[in-house]
């Protein structure tokens, strides 16, 4: 493996949980030269990131039993398995133009900042994988470097512009400013949700339906506390999972549902606290960086590009995710034209739901409807990309997942703009995945 790919592979293996806090520490040490303060903030950021990451992993694994129940109750035969990060990583580490894409993406960010086309400084280096993935896929099926670089740069430019536009939504809903989330495979759904909200505002009856999570929580008090919401949702999910048991052994089924309720209650309680710890270090760090930029570089209000995982632990996000993750699996069993078995990349659902909830300012009704529209589109795109990913695996002699003819990735396929670009250039260059 070339030295460049070894470095990229090493960064990928470290993951965003470690990379982003270290990058923020290095930058803050340069701009403030206050090591004790910076180390304290670093400790909060790292602890928060690790906590959110662990809890998010537990949260996704929590749905494995109900996923098995839903799939076993279906007669659908899946031909594509969601191999998740395995697909994305193999596409990136087997590409020979990785270094060129990284340089091109950094260059386009600098150029866009200089010409005021963006306000985002994208330091979320781990999530550069989205641009590496886009360029690497195009290069693998065309063998033409300039086309691959162009697609990667276009993807980066679109992401930066969208990040700027919807950073305002983060400020309006969460009350925090100074950062954006330039994750191409997540932010791409913000305009779709935005459009759905505009359409809702034109429909007389629907435009009056407003169900804001925070407003409900304020009015209902203890009944919408995360600990109770988590328990109720967990109990219901556990009861559905073991619905067959209730006929023969109701006590066992109730006990299982009760334990499930406690488990989800634990996650719902700790996740917002982990996010608070993260922001306890993140907010002063971002303020220091912004103050330095204003004093030494420009008076413009710039945004620091960060991983959307920092917003995935918010109460409204995890509540909607608890409903939508099992619903995603169920939709896959009845959706015509979908051949993908959702699995390894279900972790993308909470990240995508961030940009379902934020544009609607926490309106759970609109967020739910938006998600119901978006999820089938993702499943269709992921199924459509199955041949492309499978041929890539075969080309590089990468071992297939046992029992399945094709592989795909919800995470790798969730960038609707990349998929549209791919479909546009396919007939032009006679590309055959």
Protein Blocks (a to p, Z undefined) as FASTA:
>chain_A
ZZklmmmmmmmmnommlmmmmmmmmmmmmmnopaklmmmmmmmmmmmmmmmmmmmmmmmm
mmmmmmmmmmmmpcbdcfbdcekjmlmmmmmmmpcklmmmmmmmmmmmmmmmmnopafbd
cfblmlmmmmmmmmmmmmmmnopaklmmmmmmmmmmmmmmmmmmmmmmmmmmnopahiac
ddfklmmmmmmmmmmmmmmmmmmklmmpccdfklmmmmnmmmlgfklmmmmmmmmmmmmm
mmmmmmmmmmlmmmmmmmmmmmmmmmmmmmmmmmmmmmmmmmmmmmmmmmmmmmmmomcd
cdddddfklmmmgmklmmmmmmmmmmmmmmmmmmghiabdcfklmmmmmmmmmmmmmmnn
opaklmmmmmmmmmmmmmmmmmmmmmmmmmmmmmnopacdehiabdcdfklmmpmklmmm
mmmmmmmnopaZZ
